[in-house]
Structures are given as structure tokens and as C-alpha cells.
Amino acid sequence: MKIQGIFDTHAHYDDAQFDADREELLSALPENGVCGVINCGCTVASSKAALALSAAYPFMYCALGIHPEELSGVTDADFTALEPLYAQKKVVAVGEIGLDYHWDTVPHAVQIAAFERQILLANNLHLPVIIHDREAHADTFALLRKHRPQGVLHCFSGSAELAKEALSLGLYIGLGGAVTFKNARKPVEVAAMLPKDRLLLETDCPYMAPVPFRGKRNDSSLIAFVAEKLAEVRGEDAQALVDQCRANAMRLFQIEGE
Ligand code: NI
């Protein structure tokens, strides 16, 4: 039987790659096994777009925030513009926020300041954070240790050792298409060791489509392939894993009802 009850904790349906068929695709998600999606903002504009999507579809929620790669030219006024929007009902997190030292287009100090500011905001609002940490584990964890936010390390790329520290900080681990890739050694090790109540499923769509769709446009229904792989690695049933991950998402993001 087809997998049901998928909760995608990390999507970017405001991306231009969905412009041609966004409405058709989103409307069909429930019949394709998807019952929840969190769309993450990366800029002020995309956070507003995420908010609009969450208002348009009952199964959609949103996170608002400024992504580390989007900080060029961002001013105080941009952060302040987002603040009143967090009070809206379907806003469930501050994100996507964090550090990205891979592309290195924004100075580390600027990224750290913006990340810290948004973590403090989340703590103030009692909201979890959705964290992007690319090649910046040391600085990311320094801030997480310092401020102890609730939240998820999305598309976790660290070692099993680092995952243990995340767990000890009370954080969740988000895994997606990368676990199905041929060279996926670390995410598979992490997937095998995680306690079942700390694992979240995600796409990061339109990116990170799982095998056999690698390189194509991703969407939440393809999480079924991620779940199959994770279930195999963990020796669990794929549907049970999807159900557990949905319960985890609803607990972390304080979403009520089933
Ligand atoms: Ni993302």
C-alpha cells in the first residue's frame, strides 16, 4: 500500500521552479499521501509568500526567517518587518536561519549576528528554530549551546558524534533525499542511531530529490522514497516510521490534532 500521512518539515514551494504548476501540485499533495508541510522563508519576501501559502492550504504551515545566504543588503528594518508576522496562527517556527560557510558570500560575522538575533527572537516567542548548518558546525553549535533553542537541524550533514550532541541539546534531526544518495555515509550512520522520537522527514524541495529522482524537481510526495530508505537502515516499517515522524513534527511545532 502507498505510504500515507507524510509530514514534510522543510519545503520551499514559493520557489520559481513551482511557478508553472504550483496550485495543481499543492492541491494534489493530500491525495499523494502528504498531510502536512512547513514552507520555510529565506527572505522577507519569501517569508511573506510562505505565510500566504499557509493561508491558502489547510495542510500548510510556515516558518519565517532570513537565510544566511540571503543576508547581503539586509538591514535592521528587514528583521523588524518580519516581527509582527510571527503572531499569525500558522507560523510554527523561526527559519530558515543558520550559517553557510560553503559559498562564503556573506562574512561569517554577519551570518553569526543574524543567526544569533533570530535564535533570541525564537526563544522570546517560544517558537522552535529551523537551522541551516552547511560546513559551519563549530560556530553553529557554539550558538546552540549558548542559547539552547528548541528546533531542528535541517538536512543534517554532521557525524553521528555531532548528532549525539544535538540530541543532548534537545534538538531534532531533519533527514531528506540525501540519505538515498550513493555516497551518503554520514547521514545513513546518523539515521541508524537516532532515537525514533527525534527524527523529522523533509524535502528541502525543489532541491534534494531522492533516488531515483535525484537531480529532478523534488516535492513532498517523494518523501516516501526517503522513508523506505530510512526504514531499511533502521529495520523498521516505512509506514510506522512516517507516522512516528509526523507525531514528532506535530510535537516540536506544536501543531494540534491528527
Ligand atoms: Ni531550505
py3Dmol code that shows the C-alpha trace and the ligand (Angstrom):
import py3Dmol

protein = """\
ATOM      1  CA  MET A   1       0.000   0.000   0.000  1.00  0.00           C
ATOM      2  CA  LYS A   2       1.077   3.520  -0.723  1.00  0.00           C
ATOM      3  CA  ILE A   3       2.568   5.479   2.169  1.00  0.00           C
ATOM      4  CA  GLN A   4       0.153   7.928   3.810  1.00  0.00           C
ATOM      5  CA  GLY A   5       0.424  10.682   6.407  1.00  0.00           C
ATOM      6  CA  ILE A   6       3.686  12.257   5.251  1.00  0.00           C
ATOM      7  CA  PHE A   7       4.631  15.443   7.119  1.00  0.00           C
ATOM      8  CA  ASP A   8       7.266  17.447   5.230  1.00  0.00           C
ATOM      9  CA  THR A   9       9.025  19.714   7.743  1.00  0.00           C
ATOM     10  CA  HIS A  10      11.034  21.699   5.188  1.00  0.00           C
ATOM     11  CA  ALA A  11       9.818  22.908   1.793  1.00  0.00           C
ATOM     12  CA  HIS A  12      10.242  25.944  -0.462  1.00  0.00           C
ATOM     13  CA  TYR A  13       7.092  25.959  -2.579  1.00  0.00           C
ATOM     14  CA  ASP A  14       7.445  29.701  -3.159  1.00  0.00           C
ATOM     15  CA  ASP A  15      10.498  28.877  -5.343  1.00  0.00           C
ATOM     16  CA  ALA A  16      10.226  29.901  -9.000  1.00  0.00           C
ATOM     17  CA  GLN A  17      10.625  26.249 -10.032  1.00  0.00           C
ATOM     18  CA  PHE A  18       6.990  25.797  -8.951  1.00  0.00           C
ATOM     19  CA  ASP A  19       5.627  28.847 -10.777  1.00  0.00           C
ATOM     20  CA  ALA A  20       4.229  26.885 -13.713  1.00  0.00           C
ATOM     21  CA  ASP A  21       2.149  24.374 -11.724  1.00  0.00           C
ATOM     22  CA  ARG A  22       2.238  25.358  -8.043  1.00  0.00           C
ATOM     23  CA  GLU A  23      -1.507  25.266  -7.477  1.00  0.00           C
ATOM     24  CA  GLU A  24      -2.013  21.973  -9.261  1.00  0.00           C
ATOM     25  CA  LEU A  25       0.889  20.333  -7.424  1.00  0.00           C
ATOM     26  CA  LEU A  26      -0.103  21.588  -3.964  1.00  0.00           C
ATOM     27  CA  SER A  27      -3.777  20.701  -4.409  1.00  0.00           C
ATOM     28  CA  ALA A  28      -2.796  17.143  -5.311  1.00  0.00           C
ATOM     29  CA  LEU A  29      -0.456  16.601  -2.324  1.00  0.00           C
ATOM     30  CA  PRO A  30      -3.155  15.235   0.035  1.00  0.00           C
ATOM     31  CA  GLU A  31      -4.141  12.539  -2.456  1.00  0.00           C
ATOM     32  CA  ASN A  32      -0.451  11.725  -2.855  1.00  0.00           C
ATOM     33  CA  GLY A  33      -0.025  10.845   0.806  1.00  0.00           C
ATOM     34  CA  VAL A  34       1.003  14.223   2.211  1.00  0.00           C
ATOM     35  CA  CYS A  35      -0.890  15.607   5.211  1.00  0.00           C
ATOM     36  CA  GLY A  36       1.405  18.413   6.393  1.00  0.00           C
ATOM     37  CA  VAL A  37       4.046  20.777   5.001  1.00  0.00           C
ATOM     38  CA  ILE A  38       6.100  23.545   6.591  1.00  0.00           C
ATOM     39  CA  ASN A  39       7.171  26.082   3.994  1.00  0.00           C
ATOM     40  CA  CYS A  40      10.313  27.928   5.093  1.00  0.00           C
ATOM     41  CA  GLY A  41      11.002  31.562   4.303  1.00  0.00           C
ATOM     42  CA  CYS A  42      14.509  32.674   3.290  1.00  0.00           C
ATOM     43  CA  THR A  43      13.968  36.429   2.850  1.00  0.00           C
ATOM     44  CA  VAL A  44      11.303  38.919   3.910  1.00  0.00           C
ATOM     45  CA  ALA A  45       9.526  38.406   0.569  1.00  0.00           C
ATOM     46  CA  SER A  46       9.662  34.620   0.666  1.00  0.00           C
ATOM     47  CA  SER A  47       8.580  34.586   4.303  1.00  0.00           C
ATOM     48  CA  LYS A  48       5.501  36.575   3.239  1.00  0.00           C
ATOM     49  CA  ALA A  49       4.965  34.144   0.368  1.00  0.00           C
ATOM     50  CA  ALA A  50       5.223  31.235   2.834  1.00  0.00           C
ATOM     51  CA  LEU A  51       2.626  32.893   5.022  1.00  0.00           C
ATOM     52  CA  ALA A  52       0.281  33.317   2.043  1.00  0.00           C
ATOM     53  CA  LEU A  53       0.690  29.655   1.066  1.00  0.00           C
ATOM     54  CA  SER A  54      -0.102  28.553   4.621  1.00  0.00           C
ATOM     55  CA  ALA A  55      -3.277  30.617   4.498  1.00  0.00           C
ATOM     56  CA  ALA A  56      -4.310  29.091   1.166  1.00  0.00           C
ATOM     57  CA  TYR A  57      -3.869  25.397   2.026  1.00  0.00           C
ATOM     58  CA  PRO A  58      -5.193  23.806   5.235  1.00  0.00           C
ATOM     59  CA  PHE A  59      -2.261  21.350   5.435  1.00  0.00           C
ATOM     60  CA  MET A  60       0.407  24.032   5.063  1.00  0.00           C
ATOM     61  CA  TYR A  61       2.286  25.800   7.847  1.00  0.00           C
ATOM     62  CA  CYS A  62       5.154  28.219   7.609  1.00  0.00           C
ATOM     63  CA  ALA A  63       8.418  29.374   9.136  1.00  0.00           C
ATOM     64  CA  LEU A  64       9.609  32.946   8.786  1.00  0.00           C
ATOM     65  CA  GLY A  65      13.236  33.995   8.754  1.00  0.00           C
ATOM     66  CA  ILE A  66      16.260  35.183   6.844  1.00  0.00           C
ATOM     67  CA  HIS A  67      18.595  32.544   5.417  1.00  0.00           C
ATOM     68  CA  PRO A  68      22.382  33.023   5.829  1.00  0.00           C
ATOM     69  CA  GLU A  69      22.934  33.160   2.063  1.00  0.00           C
ATOM     70  CA  GLU A  70      20.307  35.912   1.733  1.00  0.00           C
ATOM     71  CA  LEU A  71      21.863  38.412   4.124  1.00  0.00           C
ATOM     72  CA  SER A  72      23.560  40.721   1.618  1.00  0.00           C
ATOM     73  CA  GLY A  73      21.951  44.138   1.925  1.00  0.00           C
ATOM     74  CA  VAL A  74      19.640  43.050   4.741  1.00  0.00           C
ATOM     75  CA  THR A  75      19.096  45.778   7.320  1.00  0.00           C
ATOM     76  CA  ASP A  76      17.567  46.090  10.746  1.00  0.00           C
ATOM     77  CA  ALA A  77      14.322  47.154   9.071  1.00  0.00           C
ATOM     78  CA  ASP A  78      14.050  43.763   7.326  1.00  0.00           C
ATOM     79  CA  PHE A  79      14.173  41.878  10.617  1.00  0.00           C
ATOM     80  CA  THR A  80      11.699  44.310  12.175  1.00  0.00           C
ATOM     81  CA  ALA A  81       9.346  43.889   9.210  1.00  0.00           C
ATOM     82  CA  LEU A  82       9.046  40.168   9.973  1.00  0.00           C
ATOM     83  CA  GLU A  83       8.438  40.513  13.704  1.00  0.00           C
ATOM     84  CA  PRO A  84       4.686  41.279  13.730  1.00  0.00           C
ATOM     85  CA  LEU A  85       4.045  38.382  11.324  1.00  0.00           C
ATOM     86  CA  TYR A  86       5.106  35.733  13.860  1.00  0.00           C
ATOM     87  CA  ALA A  87       1.805  36.241  15.683  1.00  0.00           C
ATOM     88  CA  GLN A  88      -0.129  34.713  12.755  1.00  0.00           C
ATOM     89  CA  LYS A  89      -1.712  31.383  13.530  1.00  0.00           C
ATOM     90  CA  LYS A  90       0.047  29.147  11.024  1.00  0.00           C
ATOM     91  CA  VAL A  91       3.552  30.370  11.774  1.00  0.00           C
ATOM     92  CA  VAL A  92       5.217  27.469  13.593  1.00  0.00           C
ATOM     93  CA  ALA A  93       8.932  28.346  13.616  1.00  0.00           C
ATOM     94  CA  VAL A  94      11.701  30.850  13.011  1.00  0.00           C
ATOM     95  CA  GLY A  95      13.510  29.674   9.880  1.00  0.00           C
ATOM     96  CA  GLU A  96      15.256  29.058   7.761  1.00  0.00           C
ATOM     97  CA  ILE A  97      18.170  30.502   9.719  1.00  0.00           C
ATOM     98  CA  GLY A  98      21.761  29.491  10.344  1.00  0.00           C
ATOM     99  CA  LEU A  99      25.256  29.554   8.926  1.00  0.00           C
ATOM    100  CA  ASP A 100      26.565  28.654   5.469  1.00  0.00           C
ATOM    101  CA  TYR A 101      30.329  28.662   5.030  1.00  0.00           C
ATOM    102  CA  HIS A 102      30.230  26.714   1.756  1.00  0.00           C
ATOM    103  CA  TRP A 103      29.544  29.574  -0.625  1.00  0.00           C
ATOM    104  CA  ASP A 104      31.065  32.212   1.623  1.00  0.00           C
ATOM    105  CA  THR A 105      29.251  35.118   0.001  1.00  0.00           C
ATOM    106  CA  VAL A 106      28.386  36.721   3.349  1.00  0.00           C
ATOM    107  CA  PRO A 107      31.065  37.421   6.014  1.00  0.00           C
ATOM    108  CA  HIS A 108      30.933  34.942   8.900  1.00  0.00           C
ATOM    109  CA  ALA A 109      30.473  37.706  11.487  1.00  0.00           C
ATOM    110  CA  VAL A 110      27.385  38.991   9.644  1.00  0.00           C
ATOM    111  CA  GLN A 111      25.930  35.475   9.462  1.00  0.00           C
ATOM    112  CA  ILE A 112      26.608  34.803  13.141  1.00  0.00           C
ATOM    113  CA  ALA A 113      24.976  38.086  14.192  1.00  0.00           C
ATOM    114  CA  ALA A 114      21.841  37.386  12.144  1.00  0.00           C
ATOM    115  CA  PHE A 115      21.627  33.782  13.350  1.00  0.00           C
ATOM    116  CA  GLU A 116      22.019  34.831  16.981  1.00  0.00           C
ATOM    117  CA  ARG A 117      19.439  37.586  16.631  1.00  0.00           C
ATOM    118  CA  GLN A 118      16.896  35.158  15.170  1.00  0.00           C
ATOM    119  CA  ILE A 119      17.594  32.467  17.800  1.00  0.00           C
ATOM    120  CA  LEU A 120      16.951  35.037  20.532  1.00  0.00           C
ATOM    121  CA  LEU A 121      13.725  36.074  18.816  1.00  0.00           C
ATOM    122  CA  ALA A 122      12.599  32.431  18.659  1.00  0.00           C
ATOM    123  CA  ASN A 123      13.379  31.928  22.342  1.00  0.00           C
ATOM    124  CA  ASN A 124      11.411  35.075  23.161  1.00  0.00           C
ATOM    125  CA  LEU A 125       8.430  33.940  21.129  1.00  0.00           C
ATOM    126  CA  HIS A 126       8.680  30.330  22.403  1.00  0.00           C
ATOM    127  CA  LEU A 127       8.998  29.109  18.835  1.00  0.00           C
ATOM    128  CA  PRO A 128      11.386  26.416  17.568  1.00  0.00           C
ATOM    129  CA  VAL A 129      14.102  27.235  15.029  1.00  0.00           C
ATOM    130  CA  ILE A 130      14.746  25.545  11.670  1.00  0.00           C
ATOM    131  CA  ILE A 131      18.520  25.516  11.296  1.00  0.00           C
ATOM    132  CA  HIS A 132      20.649  25.517   8.158  1.00  0.00           C
ATOM    133  CA  ASP A 133      24.241  24.472   9.006  1.00  0.00           C
ATOM    134  CA  ARG A 134      26.472  23.977   6.000  1.00  0.00           C
ATOM    135  CA  GLU A 135      30.169  23.484   6.713  1.00  0.00           C
ATOM    136  CA  ALA A 136      29.753  25.609   9.839  1.00  0.00           C
ATOM    137  CA  HIS A 137      29.272  23.007  12.586  1.00  0.00           C
ATOM    138  CA  ALA A 138      31.619  24.615  15.156  1.00  0.00           C
ATOM    139  CA  ASP A 139      30.082  28.100  15.056  1.00  0.00           C
ATOM    140  CA  THR A 140      26.532  26.732  14.745  1.00  0.00           C
ATOM    141  CA  PHE A 141      26.901  24.534  17.803  1.00  0.00           C
ATOM    142  CA  ALA A 142      28.584  27.306  19.794  1.00  0.00           C
ATOM    143  CA  LEU A 143      25.398  29.387  19.413  1.00  0.00           C
ATOM    144  CA  LEU A 144      23.123  26.407  20.066  1.00  0.00           C
ATOM    145  CA  ARG A 145      24.995  25.620  23.297  1.00  0.00           C
ATOM    146  CA  LYS A 146      24.876  29.260  24.336  1.00  0.00           C
ATOM    147  CA  HIS A 147      21.161  29.905  23.745  1.00  0.00           C
ATOM    148  CA  ARG A 148      19.624  26.391  23.828  1.00  0.00           C
ATOM    149  CA  PRO A 149      16.765  26.990  21.367  1.00  0.00           C
ATOM    150  CA  GLN A 150      14.248  24.245  20.580  1.00  0.00           C
ATOM    151  CA  GLY A 151      14.313  23.176  16.974  1.00  0.00           C
ATOM    152  CA  VAL A 152      15.626  21.042  14.157  1.00  0.00           C
ATOM    153  CA  LEU A 153      18.933  20.765  12.336  1.00  0.00           C
ATOM    154  CA  HIS A 154      17.623  20.527   8.816  1.00  0.00           C
ATOM    155  CA  CYS A 155      19.321  18.322   6.196  1.00  0.00           C
ATOM    156  CA  PHE A 156      21.734  17.212   8.903  1.00  0.00           C
ATOM    157  CA  SER A 157      25.217  16.700   7.446  1.00  0.00           C
ATOM    158  CA  GLY A 158      27.280  16.115  10.581  1.00  0.00           C
ATOM    159  CA  SER A 159      28.696  12.924  12.063  1.00  0.00           C
ATOM    160  CA  ALA A 160      26.933  10.541  14.438  1.00  0.00           C
ATOM    161  CA  GLU A 161      29.074  12.125  17.171  1.00  0.00           C
ATOM    162  CA  LEU A 162      27.717  15.596  16.375  1.00  0.00           C
ATOM    163  CA  ALA A 163      24.179  14.201  16.191  1.00  0.00           C
ATOM    164  CA  LYS A 164      24.648  12.943  19.757  1.00  0.00           C
ATOM    165  CA  GLU A 165      25.459  16.467  20.883  1.00  0.00           C
ATOM    166  CA  ALA A 166      22.400  17.820  19.048  1.00  0.00           C
ATOM    167  CA  LEU A 167      20.262  15.247  20.843  1.00  0.00           C
ATOM    168  CA  SER A 168      21.743  16.207  24.202  1.00  0.00           C
ATOM    169  CA  LEU A 169      20.754  19.817  23.456  1.00  0.00           C
ATOM    170  CA  GLY A 170      17.192  18.589  22.916  1.00  0.00           C
ATOM    171  CA  LEU A 171      17.247  19.185  19.164  1.00  0.00           C
ATOM    172  CA  TYR A 172      15.607  17.167  16.402  1.00  0.00           C
ATOM    173  CA  ILE A 173      17.380  15.966  13.247  1.00  0.00           C
ATOM    174  CA  GLY A 174      15.841  16.507   9.789  1.00  0.00           C
ATOM    175  CA  LEU A 175      16.709  13.987   7.064  1.00  0.00           C
ATOM    176  CA  GLY A 176      15.693  14.007   3.425  1.00  0.00           C
ATOM    177  CA  GLY A 177      16.788  12.967  -0.060  1.00  0.00           C
ATOM    178  CA  ALA A 178      20.491  12.949   0.833  1.00  0.00           C
ATOM    179  CA  VAL A 179      20.106   9.664   2.743  1.00  0.00           C
ATOM    180  CA  THR A 180      19.266   7.924  -0.539  1.00  0.00           C
ATOM    181  CA  PHE A 181      22.358   9.166  -2.387  1.00  0.00           C
ATOM    182  CA  LYS A 182      25.061   6.661  -3.244  1.00  0.00           C
ATOM    183  CA  ASN A 183      27.770   8.499  -1.285  1.00  0.00           C
ATOM    184  CA  ALA A 184      25.577   9.021   1.794  1.00  0.00           C
ATOM    185  CA  ARG A 185      27.749   7.518   4.521  1.00  0.00           C
ATOM    186  CA  LYS A 186      27.329  10.033   7.353  1.00  0.00           C
ATOM    187  CA  PRO A 187      23.562  10.651   7.033  1.00  0.00           C
ATOM    188  CA  VAL A 188      22.986   6.894   6.945  1.00  0.00           C
ATOM    189  CA  GLU A 189      25.052   6.406  10.117  1.00  0.00           C
ATOM    190  CA  VAL A 190      23.070   9.199  11.756  1.00  0.00           C
ATOM    191  CA  ALA A 191      19.779   7.725  10.547  1.00  0.00           C
ATOM    192  CA  ALA A 192      20.674   4.405  12.128  1.00  0.00           C
ATOM    193  CA  MET A 193      21.500   5.822  15.577  1.00  0.00           C
ATOM    194  CA  LEU A 194      18.721   8.390  16.106  1.00  0.00           C
ATOM    195  CA  PRO A 195      16.091   7.707  18.750  1.00  0.00           C
ATOM    196  CA  LYS A 196      12.766   7.452  16.946  1.00  0.00           C
ATOM    197  CA  ASP A 197      11.262  10.439  18.726  1.00  0.00           C
ATOM    198  CA  ARG A 198      13.890  12.899  17.355  1.00  0.00           C
ATOM    199  CA  LEU A 199      13.716  12.213  13.634  1.00  0.00           C
ATOM    200  CA  LEU A 200      11.910  14.508  11.185  1.00  0.00           C
ATOM    201  CA  LEU A 201      11.297  13.954   7.470  1.00  0.00           C
ATOM    202  CA  GLU A 202      11.837  16.762   4.978  1.00  0.00           C
ATOM    203  CA  THR A 203      12.339  17.534   1.308  1.00  0.00           C
ATOM    204  CA  ASP A 204      14.036  20.961   1.006  1.00  0.00           C
ATOM    205  CA  CYS A 205      12.115  20.933  -2.277  1.00  0.00           C
ATOM    206  CA  PRO A 206      12.582  21.891  -5.068  1.00  0.00           C
ATOM    207  CA  TYR A 207      16.077  20.614  -4.168  1.00  0.00           C
ATOM    208  CA  MET A 208      17.427  17.302  -2.884  1.00  0.00           C
ATOM    209  CA  ALA A 209      15.107  14.895  -4.694  1.00  0.00           C
ATOM    210  CA  PRO A 210      15.736  11.320  -3.510  1.00  0.00           C
ATOM    211  CA  VAL A 211      16.963   8.486  -5.726  1.00  0.00           C
ATOM    212  CA  PRO A 212      15.510   7.542  -8.276  1.00  0.00           C
ATOM    213  CA  PHE A 213      14.604  11.194  -8.936  1.00  0.00           C
ATOM    214  CA  ARG A 214      17.965  12.702  -7.972  1.00  0.00           C
ATOM    215  CA  GLY A 215      18.636  15.931  -9.897  1.00  0.00           C
ATOM    216  CA  LYS A 216      14.944  16.394 -10.761  1.00  0.00           C
ATOM    217  CA  ARG A 217      12.499  18.723  -9.046  1.00  0.00           C
ATOM    218  CA  ASN A 218      11.573  17.441  -5.600  1.00  0.00           C
ATOM    219  CA  ASP A 219       8.178  17.581  -3.886  1.00  0.00           C
ATOM    220  CA  SER A 220       6.720  16.340  -0.590  1.00  0.00           C
ATOM    221  CA  SER A 221       5.225  13.135  -2.007  1.00  0.00           C
ATOM    222  CA  LEU A 222       8.744  11.858  -2.827  1.00  0.00           C
ATOM    223  CA  ILE A 223       9.437  11.612   0.920  1.00  0.00           C
ATOM    224  CA  ALA A 224       8.014   8.099   0.525  1.00  0.00           C
ATOM    225  CA  PHE A 225      11.383   7.114  -1.035  1.00  0.00           C
ATOM    226  CA  VAL A 226      13.277   8.674   1.866  1.00  0.00           C
ATOM    227  CA  ALA A 227      11.059   6.822   4.346  1.00  0.00           C
ATOM    228  CA  GLU A 228      11.687   3.491   2.592  1.00  0.00           C
ATOM    229  CA  LYS A 229      15.441   4.027   2.828  1.00  0.00           C
ATOM    230  CA  LEU A 230      15.341   5.146   6.472  1.00  0.00           C
ATOM    231  CA  ALA A 231      13.092   2.227   7.381  1.00  0.00           C
ATOM    232  CA  GLU A 232      15.543  -0.184   5.742  1.00  0.00           C
ATOM    233  CA  VAL A 233      18.521   1.342   7.590  1.00  0.00           C
ATOM    234  CA  ARG A 234      16.677   1.299  10.918  1.00  0.00           C
ATOM    235  CA  GLY A 235      14.986  -2.068  10.495  1.00  0.00           C
ATOM    236  CA  GLU A 236      11.529  -0.521  10.817  1.00  0.00           C
ATOM    237  CA  ASP A 237       8.334  -0.442   8.810  1.00  0.00           C
ATOM    238  CA  ALA A 238       8.194   2.560   6.447  1.00  0.00           C
ATOM    239  CA  GLN A 239       4.593   3.498   7.259  1.00  0.00           C
ATOM    240  CA  ALA A 240       5.272   3.258  11.014  1.00  0.00           C
ATOM    241  CA  LEU A 241       8.324   5.491  10.540  1.00  0.00           C
ATOM    242  CA  VAL A 242       6.279   8.091   8.630  1.00  0.00           C
ATOM    243  CA  ASP A 243       3.638   8.018  11.382  1.00  0.00           C
ATOM    244  CA  GLN A 244       6.269   8.439  14.104  1.00  0.00           C
ATOM    245  CA  CYS A 245       7.969  11.321  12.252  1.00  0.00           C
ATOM    246  CA  ARG A 246       4.620  13.075  11.793  1.00  0.00           C
ATOM    247  CA  ALA A 247       3.965  12.805  15.534  1.00  0.00           C
ATOM    248  CA  ASN A 248       7.467  14.207  16.166  1.00  0.00           C
ATOM    249  CA  ALA A 249       6.821  17.162  13.841  1.00  0.00           C
ATOM    250  CA  MET A 250       3.483  17.938  15.465  1.00  0.00           C
ATOM    251  CA  ARG A 251       5.090  17.817  18.914  1.00  0.00           C
ATOM    252  CA  LEU A 252       8.035  20.083  18.023  1.00  0.00           C
ATOM    253  CA  PHE A 253       5.992  22.602  16.039  1.00  0.00           C
ATOM    254  CA  GLN A 254       3.030  22.454  18.455  1.00  0.00           C
ATOM    255  CA  ILE A 255       0.529  21.553  15.775  1.00  0.00           C
ATOM    256  CA  GLU A 256      -2.692  20.174  17.195  1.00  0.00           C
ATOM    257  CA  GLY A 257      -4.972  17.385  16.059  1.00  0.00           C
ATOM    258  CA  GLU A 258      -4.493  14.444  13.757  1.00  0.00           C
TER     259      GLU A 258
END
"""
ligand_1 = """\
1
NI
Ni 15.846 25.025 2.841
"""
view = py3Dmol.view(width=600, height=400)
view.addModel(protein, "pdb")
view.setStyle({"model": 0}, {"cartoon": {"style": "trace"}})
view.addModel(ligand_1, "xyz")
view.setStyle({"model": 1}, {"stick": {}})
view.zoomTo()
view.show()
